[in-house]
Amino acid sequence: MSSGPEFGLAAMYRVMKKSGAERVSDDAADELRKVLEEVAERIAKQAVDLSV
């Protein structure tokens, strides 16, 4: 994975708020970011594999 996060925390807060969260902790936003980046990396690797 890259050296730093690809997605900003502000976007994670917005996603969680749009999903119905009344309040979002820093830890929750950071965990969502980690999970989404892991999923995005797997999808990107699959896309690269399919394009070759």
N, C-alpha and C positions, 0 to 999 in steps of 0.2 A: 504494500500500500504506500501511498505518498507520505511525505514527511509531515504534512499538516492536513487539517480537515479541508475537504472540498466544499462542503455545505456550511453556510453560516448558521449560527444559533438563532438569529432572528427568524429565519425561515422555519426552523423547527418549532418555535413558539407559535408562529402563525398557523402551521399545519395542525398543531395540537388544539389551538383555540377554535379553528374551523371545525374540528372534529368533536367539539363540545366540552372541552376542558375549561373549567372556570378559572383555574390557576395552573400555572406550569412552573415547576421548579427548574433550577439550572441543571440539576442532575438528570431530570427526566428529559429535558431538551438535548442534553449531551448524549444520553443513551440512545435516543431516537436517531440522532445524527450518526452515531457509530453503526447502528443497525442498518440504516439506509445506505451508508457508504459501503458496507460489506455486501449488501444485496446489489448495489449498483456496480461494484467491481466484478462480481460473479457474472452479471448480465453482460458487461462490457467484454469480459474474457470469452464468453460464449459467442458474442457477436464477432469478435476477432477470429475465433476458430472457424466460424461458419463462412467468413469472408475469404478464407485462404483456399 
